[in-house]
Amino acid sequence: MPKKVFISYKKEPLSIQESKHLREELTQAGYEVFLDVKKIGVGTEWQENIYKEVRDSDVLIVLLEPKTVRSEWVQRELDLARGIQVSILPVRLGNKEFSDRDIASVQKKLVIDSKQYGTYCSEQYIREHLTDLTDQDKAVIRAKNQEILTAIDELANQTRRNQRKLAERILARPAQNRAKARARHKTFQVYDIENKLVSIHLATGDLLDIDNIELDVIVNSENDYMQMARFFENHTLSSRLRSAGAYSQSREFLHDRIQEELDDKVQHVSKNPPVAIGKVIVTSAGHPDSLLVKTKGVRYIFHSSTNQIDTTTEYPFQLRPVKKEQQISDCVRNCFQELINVDNEDTPVFGEKARFKREIPNHPIKSIAFPIFGTGHGGLLVGDVVPAMMSAMIEFIQHHSFAGLRDVYLCVYSKDDVEHVKDMMQSVWNSYVQKS
């Protein structure tokens, strides 16, 4: 089976010319090469095809010239390749047009400065621009062109090794102190303003491992820049959701759909991050064939801005979770309000400029699951958060009506916290029962 190569480049005259010659030479050498020759903005189907070609590639070659850094699509293709462990081979074009410093600057801006680049000059370029070189100098250039083939073979093998390791890490379940997966460790009954029953359940363990649970919405406790954790950081809910929305049950990478929808929505809602603490942004649950959508049946992710990235500190920046009771309560209430808005179609899941619109079953939302805000990377104790979350849930339910909501889940991951959380939820519920 031939190795697959994706050529990423900015549509500038030199890159356009050399990319076509490079494709021809690689094809003659037995490689399967994808080179996009269309113009930007052809449509969603075209964009999906680009992502599919990157996913299916063994090596991504990025052609380097100073203007390459201005290409949004080169950046996207590189980001996707990095995310799914497709090896990247930078290839410098030209011989006289730009300096080593120019290329070093390009590599740094594209975050590929740790990778050694190859060089490529086509026969057309040699004839038209290097007439003053000796035959020996030209032979050296052609030899460097051949080195690209050796590099592709080595990097293709590296891609396959790294992707196997990535799939194992992504789908591995961090077991330390994880509670047994149960949907209803304890249930508390609350009635909405129309006297319809809504049950608040204490769920335990990893939400994605719980069987016999139908979830329409999972709340993701996210930072105010709305950047989800990377795939391999599988000890965070953010990463687990991102992966489960991008991979199929058979471990095939489909598309980093949730993060890209989130990027689109942030641009639509606030133009630029950060978004306000407490703000909730709604996306789908990922690719239609993903584990989260097709296997688990989840329809929406509610991304709640509950963690502030403190950019005043030195890198790496500090993450500061919401701590005040009022802020925690607002985050819960805003999630419920978005639930009502989605049911009433007041909050479109996909904006007008969304790249990946699709149909989502539009029956009323029946269930929503919350993590305990700020107790993961945020470092808060469950005792700092659970009373405020439970109180906000009960108060909102009692004062509102819902089209279909019947089950609310508050999920605790650590087995060390289960009984403590249950006691706190019971205490809050008892106080409301006594008042009513």
C-alpha positions in Angstrom: 0.0 0.0 0.0 1.6 3.3 -1.0 2.5 5.9 1.6 0.2 8.9 1.6 1.6 12.4 1.5 -0.4 15.6 2.1 1.2 18.8 0.7 0.3 22.0 2.7 1.2 25.3 1.2 0.1 28.9 0.8 -1.2 29.8 -2.7 1.7 32.1 -3.7 3.4 31.8 -7.2 6.5 30.0 -6.0 4.6 27.5 -3.8 2.0 26.9 -6.5 4.7 26.1 -9.0 6.9 24.0 -6.8 4.0 22.1 -5.2 2.9 20.7 -8.5 6.4 19.6 -9.5 6.9 18.0 -6.1 3.6 16.2 -6.4 4.6 14.9 -9.8 8.0 13.6 -8.6 6.5 12.0 -5.5 3.8 10.3 -7.5 6.5 8.9 -9.9 8.4 7.6 -6.9 5.3 5.6 -5.8 3.7 7.8 -3.2 0.0 8.7 -3.1 -0.1 12.5 -2.9 -2.9 15.0 -2.1 -2.4 18.5 -3.3 -5.3 21.0 -3.0 -5.5 23.1 -6.1 -8.8 24.8 -5.4 -9.3 28.2 -3.9 -10.2 29.0 -0.3 -13.9 29.1 0.5 -15.3 26.4 -1.8 -17.6 25.2 0.9 -18.2 22.7 3.7 -17.9 19.6 1.6 -14.5 20.7 0.3 -13.4 21.6 3.9 -14.4 18.2 5.1 -12.4 16.6 2.3 -9.3 18.5 3.3 -9.6 17.3 6.9 -10.2 13.7 5.7 -7.1 13.8 3.5 -4.9 15.1 6.4 -6.3 12.3 8.7 -5.5 9.7 6.1 -2.0 10.9 5.4 1.2 9.3 6.7 3.2 12.5 6.3 2.3 16.2 5.9 4.8 18.2 3.9 4.5 22.0 4.6 6.2 24.2 2.0 8.1 27.1 3.5 8.4 30.6 2.2 8.0 33.8 4.2 4.3 34.3 3.3 3.4 30.8 4.4 2.7 32.1 7.9 -0.2 34.2 6.6 -2.2 31.1 5.5 -5.0 30.2 8.0 -5.4 26.9 6.2 -1.8 25.9 6.6 -2.2 26.6 10.3 -5.3 24.5 10.5 -3.7 21.6 8.6 -0.6 21.7 10.9 -2.8 21.8 14.0 -4.8 18.8 12.9 -1.7 16.9 11.9 -0.2 17.5 15.3 -3.4 16.6 17.1 -3.6 13.2 15.4 0.1 12.5 15.3 0.7 12.8 11.5 4.4 13.5 11.1 5.3 16.9 9.7 8.1 17.5 7.2 8.9 21.2 6.6 10.4 21.7 3.1 12.1 25.0 2.2 11.6 26.3 -1.2 13.8 28.6 -3.4 17.5 29.1 -3.3 18.1 32.8 -3.4 14.8 34.6 -2.6 15.0 34.5 1.2 17.5 33.9 4.0 18.0 31.3 6.7 16.7 33.8 9.1 13.5 34.2 7.1 12.8 30.5 7.2 13.7 30.2 10.9 11.1 32.9 11.6 8.5 31.0 9.5 9.2 27.8 11.4 8.9 29.5 14.8 5.6 31.2 13.9 4.2 27.9 12.7 5.5 26.1 15.8 7.6 23.7 13.8 11.0 25.2 14.7 12.0 22.0 16.5 11.8 20.1 13.1 14.7 20.0 10.7 13.6 21.1 7.3 14.4 19.6 3.9 15.0 21.7 0.7 13.4 21.4 -2.7 14.1 23.0 -6.1 12.3 21.7 -9.2 14.0 21.3 -12.5 12.0 24.2 -13.8 13.3 26.4 -10.9 16.9 25.3 -11.5 16.6 26.2 -15.2 15.0 29.5 -14.7 16.7 30.8 -11.5 20.0 28.9 -11.0 21.7 29.3 -14.4 24.9 30.6 -12.7 25.5 27.4 -10.7 28.0 24.8 -11.7 26.8 21.3 -12.7 28.3 20.1 -9.4 26.2 22.6 -7.4 23.1 21.5 -9.3 23.8 17.9 -8.5 24.0 18.8 -4.8 20.5 20.4 -5.0 19.1 17.3 -6.8 20.6 15.1 -4.1 18.9 17.1 -1.4 15.6 16.7 -3.3 16.1 12.9 -3.1 16.6 13.2 0.7 13.0 14.1 1.0 12.0 10.6 -0.1 14.1 9.0 2.6 12.6 11.4 5.2 9.1 10.6 4.1 9.7 6.8 4.6 11.1 7.4 8.1 8.4 9.8 9.1 5.6 7.6 7.8 6.7 4.7 10.1 6.9 7.2 12.9 3.3 8.3 12.2 2.0 4.8 12.5 3.8 4.2 15.8 2.7 7.5 17.3 -0.9 7.0 16.2 -1.1 3.6 17.8 0.3 5.0 21.1 -2.1 8.0 20.9 -5.2 5.8 20.4 -4.2 3.7 23.4 -3.7 6.8 25.6 -6.9 8.5 24.4 -9.1 5.6 25.1 -7.4 4.5 28.3 -9.4 5.2 31.5 -7.5 6.9 34.3 -8.3 4.5 37.1 -6.8 6.1 40.2 -9.4 6.7 42.8 -12.2 6.5 40.2 -15.6 5.6 41.6 -17.6 2.8 40.2 -19.7 4.1 37.3 -23.3 4.5 38.5 -26.0 6.8 37.1 -28.1 7.0 40.3 -26.1 6.6 43.5 -28.7 8.8 45.2 -31.7 10.6 43.8 -33.5 13.8 45.0 -36.9 14.7 43.8 -37.8 18.4 42.9 -40.9 19.8 41.3 -40.9 22.6 38.7 -43.2 25.5 38.7 -45.9 23.4 36.9 -45.5 20.7 39.5 -43.7 18.3 37.1 -41.1 16.0 38.6 -37.4 16.6 37.9 -35.0 14.2 39.6 -31.5 15.3 40.6 -29.2 12.3 40.7 -25.7 11.8 42.2 -23.8 10.0 39.5 -20.4 8.5 40.2 -17.3 7.6 38.1 -16.6 8.5 34.5 -19.7 9.8 32.8 -18.7 8.2 29.6 -18.5 4.8 31.2 -22.0 4.8 32.7 -24.3 2.3 31.1 -28.1 2.6 31.0 -28.1 6.4 31.0 -29.5 8.6 28.3 -27.8 12.0 28.2 -28.9 14.8 25.9 -26.5 17.4 27.4 -23.1 17.2 29.1 -21.8 20.3 30.7 -18.1 21.0 30.1 -16.4 23.1 32.7 -14.1 25.2 30.5 -11.6 28.0 30.6 -12.7 31.5 29.5 -10.7 31.2 26.3 -12.8 28.2 25.4 -9.8 26.0 24.5 -10.5 22.4 25.3 -7.8 20.2 26.8 -5.7 18.3 24.2 -6.6 14.8 23.2 -3.9 13.1 25.2 -4.7 14.9 28.5 -7.3 12.2 29.1 -7.5 12.8 32.8 -9.7 15.9 32.2 -13.4 15.9 31.2 -12.7 18.5 28.6 -10.2 16.2 26.8 -12.5 13.1 27.2 -15.4 14.9 25.6 -13.2 16.3 22.8 -11.8 12.9 22.0 -15.2 11.1 22.3 -16.7 13.6 19.8 -13.8 13.1 17.4 -13.2 9.4 17.5 -15.4 6.5 16.5 -15.9 3.5 18.8 -13.4 1.6 16.6 -10.8 4.2 17.4 -10.9 5.9 13.9 -10.2 9.6 14.1 -13.1 11.4 12.3 -12.8 15.2 13.0 -12.0 17.5 15.8 -15.6 18.8 15.5 -16.4 20.1 19.0 -13.4 22.4 19.3 -13.9 23.8 15.8 -17.6 24.5 16.4 -16.6 26.1 19.7 -14.1 28.4 17.9 -16.8 29.4 15.5 -19.3 30.1 18.3 -16.8 32.2 20.2 -16.1 34.3 17.2 -19.9 34.8 16.7 -20.6 35.5 20.4 -17.7 37.7 21.5 -15.5 38.2 18.4 -12.4 37.4 20.5 -11.8 35.5 23.7 -11.9 35.6 26.6 -15.6 35.2 27.2 -17.2 36.3 30.4 -17.1 34.0 33.4 -20.4 32.2 33.6 -21.1 32.5 29.9 -22.4 29.2 28.3 -21.7 28.3 24.7 -23.6 25.5 23.1 -22.1 23.1 20.5 -23.1 19.7 19.2 -21.6 16.6 20.7 -19.2 16.1 17.8 -19.0 14.2 14.6 -22.2 12.2 13.8 -20.3 8.9 13.7 -18.4 9.6 16.9 -18.5 7.6 20.1 -20.2 10.5 21.9 -23.0 11.0 19.3 -23.5 7.6 17.6 -22.8 5.3 20.5 -23.7 7.4 23.6 -26.5 9.4 22.0 -25.4 12.8 23.4 -26.7 15.7 21.5 -25.2 18.9 23.0 -22.2 20.0 24.9 -22.8 23.1 27.1 -19.4 24.8 27.6 -19.5 26.8 30.8 -16.8 29.4 31.4 -15.9 28.5 34.9 -12.1 28.9 34.9 -10.2 32.1 34.2 -6.8 32.0 32.5 -4.6 34.5 34.3 -2.5 35.9 31.5 -0.8 38.4 33.9 1.4 35.5 35.2 4.4 34.1 33.5 3.8 31.2 31.1 2.5 28.6 31.8 -0.5 30.7 32.8 -2.4 30.0 36.0 -6.0 28.6 35.9 -8.3 30.3 38.4 -11.6 28.6 38.9 -14.8 30.3 40.0 -14.8 30.3 43.9 -17.6 32.7 44.9 -20.9 31.1 45.7 -22.7 33.6 43.5 -20.5 32.8 40.5 -20.9 29.1 40.9 -24.7 29.5 41.2 -24.7 31.7 38.1 -22.8 29.1 36.1 -25.5 26.5 37.0 -28.4 28.8 36.3 -27.0 29.9 32.9 -26.7 26.2 31.9 -30.4 25.7 32.7 -31.3 28.8 30.9 -29.5 27.7 27.8 -31.3 24.4 28.0 -34.6 26.3 27.9 -33.3 28.5 25.1 -32.3 25.5 23.0 -35.6 23.9 23.5 -37.3 27.1 22.4 -34.9 27.5 19.5 -33.8 30.8 20.9 -30.2 29.7 20.9 -29.1 28.3 17.5 -26.5 25.6 17.9 -24.9 26.5 14.6 -24.4 30.2 13.6 -25.0 31.5 10.1 -21.3 31.1 9.2 -20.9 27.7 10.8 -18.6 25.4 8.8 -20.3 22.1 9.8 -24.0 22.5 10.1 -26.0 19.3 10.5 -29.3 18.1 11.8 -29.6 17.3 15.5 -32.7 15.5 16.8 -34.9 18.4 18.1 -37.0 16.6 20.7 -37.1 18.4 24.0 -34.0 18.0 26.2 -34.8 15.3 28.9 -31.5 15.1 30.7 -28.4 17.1 31.5 -25.2 16.1 33.4 -22.9 18.5 35.3 -19.4 17.9 36.6 -18.5 19.5 39.9 -17.1 22.8 38.8 -13.4 23.6 39.5 -12.5 20.4 41.3 -10.3 19.0 38.5 -7.4 21.1 37.3 -9.0 24.0 39.2 -8.0 22.4 42.5 -11.1 23.3 44.5 -12.6 21.0 47.1 -16.0 19.5 46.6 -17.1 21.1 49.8 -16.4 24.5 48.2 -18.7 23.9 45.2 -21.4 21.3 45.8 -23.7 23.2 48.2 -23.8 26.2 45.8 -24.4 24.0 42.7 -27.2 21.9 44.5 -28.9 25.0 45.7 -28.8 26.6 42.3 -30.3 23.5 40.7 -33.2 23.2 43.1 -34.0 27.0 43.0 -34.0 27.1 39.2 -36.1 24.0 38.8 -38.7 25.2 41.3 -39.1 28.6 39.6 -39.2 27.5 35.9 -40.9 25.1 33.6 -39.3 22.8 31.1 -40.4 21.3 27.8 -39.0 17.8 28.7 -36.4 17.9 31.4 -36.7 15.0 33.8 -33.2 14.1 34.9 -30.3 16.2 36.2 -27.0 14.5 37.1 -24.3 15.8 39.3 -21.3 13.6 38.7 -18.5 13.0 41.2 -15.4 11.2 39.8 -13.4 10.3 42.8 -14.6 7.5 45.1 -13.1 9.4 48.0 -15.7 12.1 47.5 -18.8 10.1 46.9 -20.2 9.9 50.4 -19.2 13.5 51.2 -21.0 14.8 48.1 -24.1 12.7 48.9 -24.2 14.1 52.4 -23.9 17.7 51.2 -26.6 17.2 48.5 -28.9 15.6 51.1 -28.4 18.5 53.5 -29.2 21.1 50.9 -32.3 19.2 49.7 -33.5 18.8 53.4 -33.3 22.5 53.9 -35.5 23.1 50.8 -38.0 20.5 51.9 -38.3 22.1 55.3 -39.0 25.5 53.6 -41.7 24.1 51.3 
